[in-house]
Amino acid sequence: MRTIPMILLLAVACTGDTDTDTDKTDTATTDTFADADTDADADSDTDTDADTDTSDTAPTTPKVNNLLVNGDFESDDGGTPPRPTDFLTFVVTGGVANAETAVTGDAIYNSKDTFTAHGGKKGMKLFGQFTGGESFTAVFQEWTTGWKAGTSFELTGWAFVSSDDPPVGTNEAYLFAKFFEDNVNFNLVRFDQSAIINNSSTTDKWVELNISGTVPKGTGFVQFGVEYRNCVGSKQGSGCYDGGGVFFDDLVLTQ
């Protein structure tokens, strides 16, 4: 009769051991998930933030080597009227080189508006010579060396036309590139020009112009700049005095 209590005690002892083992298993499982969550979150947060910070870094813009001196027209001779320095002018059929410095805030002819430069504080205005017929004014820089045949180039610039003073009639303006055999006889090898600014061009907004290409064979002398043609196709003495002007700014020439 005394053997029965001993069996019951053994059964109770086994039940206690089972509960203890089960608790240990649950604890281990909990730790496993905690470690996984912690590691995953740490790796995810760290990697994502690091990648985001790197992508937000602004790239460095390479500096353009502008071969034109004073291409932004910020420097002038202080004359009356002031004219941009470092540029040459050439006129055809008499008259004067109507190329003047324009300063932000200057009044625009025949308008209540004022001039605002594309960049900086100054630009340049070109207009006709009013000789009674066709004429043109060229404003440019020139080189006798450094422009071998096959050399690539690009000339860019910005033009502005006021709706109150646009080129009238056949007047027009543009960027140009002229290639000559030499600077003695000035035999022209090739003449390149940008899109033309005239009385049908966009007004009251700066428009970018462009010329690109390669230097042709036989070139020994080059000129790059802007040109304004007045009364195109009209003979001198015809009485053509068409007005209107075009502003230019931020000319850039690169090889």
Protein Blocks (a to p, Z undefined) as FASTA:
>chain_A
ZZmmmmmmmmmmmmmmmmmmmmmmmmmmmmmmmmmmmmmmmmmmmmmmmmmmmmmpccdd
dddddfbghklopacehiacdddehiacddeeiaidddddddehiacehiabdcddfbhj
bdcddddehnopacddddddddfehiaghiacdddddddddfklccehjbccdddddddf
blmlopafbdcddddddfkbcehiacdddddddddehiabdcddddddehehiaehklpa
cecddddehiacdZZ
